[in-house]
Amino acid sequence: MSSRFTFDKTTPEFRENEPSPELALAIECVRKGGELLLEYYDKPHEVDWTKEINPATEVDKMISNVLRTIITERFPHDNIWSEEQPPSEKGGARTWYLDEIDGTKPFMSKISPHFGVSLGLVENGIPIAGAVNFPLIDRSGRLYCGEQGKPSLCNGEPIQISNITDLKKVIMNIDSGKENIHAEEPYRHALKQEGITLPVNFGCASVCLCFAADGHMQASLATSLSPEDTAGAVAGAARRG
């Protein structure tokens, strides 16, 4: 998959804009994951329904194996948590949170392009760097990324939250995750009374956070999501958008 996320080494701003080794790894991993998503998108999938609310395909497991290997080779002392494998605990303060396919149901059913690969690094509870790649959004894909102290980017361009303040013009998403699907109900009722438009759930936690960070939506409320669901988007987009 081609990507428009590049850094121009000929400009004076290169050193300031050059990604840290951690962000570079996150970008590399979600790009690789996006390539695998596109490679297998039109093929039949083997679906594991062991966890009915959270099915997994053979592509989830493939991406997990490939990306966890890359992370371990580059940062052997970091912890890794992912949806499809048990945690790899090394005892340090840094943990990579990987969602191999955020939006497995949209991916395997092909009902929408709202799926992608998410990877974020958290140190002592603080998001440090992250990236999310949605390879089919806008046909050519969107790759969000960012790190502590620098602007977040989408396909290499800075992103900005919406400036809309009129609640009746606000479009917002609520996501309660897979484990506690009723947690959003009180919020949904209250927000509708304020005239806020609440679209149906995208089935992909990180896309909602990224859409809020770049102004496509005005807000996103996550009531009970896991770190694997959100770390890439929070570190890469939402914390700086």
Residue, then its C-alpha position, 0 to 999 in steps of 0.5 A: m500500500s502506498s502512503r502519503f506520509t513522508f518527511d522531506k529531508t531537504t527542508p530545514e524543518f526535517r529534524e524537528n519533524e523527524p519521527s522518534p524511533e517509537l513513532a517510526l516503528a508505530i508507522e511502520c507497523v500500521r503500514k504493514g498491517g494495512e498492506l495485509l488488510l488490503e491483500y486479504y480483503d477480498k478473500p474468504h475469511e476463517v472466522d473464530w467465533t469463540k468470543e461471539i461479541n469479538p470475532a477474529t479472522e485469520v488476518d487478525k492473527m497474522i497481523s498479530n504475529v507479524l507486528r509483535t515480532i517487529i516490536t520485540e525485535r526493535f524494543p525487546h524490553d517493552n511490554i506488548w498487549s494485543e487483542e489476539q494474544p496473551p500479554s508479553e510482560k517484561g516488567g518495564a514502564r512502557t507498553w505497546y497496545l496493539d489492535e490488529i484489526d480495529g473493526t473486524k466486523p466491518f472488515m470481514s463483512k465489507i459493509s464499510p471502510h471503517f476498519g484499520v490497524s492501531l498501535g500506541l505506546v504508553e509509558n507510566g499511563i501516559p500516551i507517548a506515540g501512536a499510529v492508526n492506518f485505515p487503508l480503505i477510507d477515501r480509497s487511498g487510505r488515511l494514516y493518523c500518527g503523532e507523538q508527545g509534544k508534536p502536532s498530530l498528522c493525517n497523511g502527513e498533514p496537521i489535523q485540527i478539531s472542529n470549531i463548531t460550538d452550537l450543540k444542534k450542529v454537533i455530530m458525535n459518536i458514543d462507543s461503549g465497547k464490546e464488553n459493556i454494550h449498555a454503558e452508553e445508554p444514559y449518555r445517548h438519551a441525555l445527548k439526544q435531548e440536547g439536539i446532538t446528532l448521534p450516528v450509528n456505531f461505526g464498529c471501530a473505536s479508533v476511527c471515531l476518535c480520529f474523526a473527532a480529532d480531525g474535525h469530521m465529527q465534533a466529539s467522541l465519547a468512549t465509555s468502557l473501551s480497552p487500551e488496545d482499542t484506543a491507545g493508537a488513536v489517543a497517542g496518535a491523533a486525539r491527544r493533539g488534534 
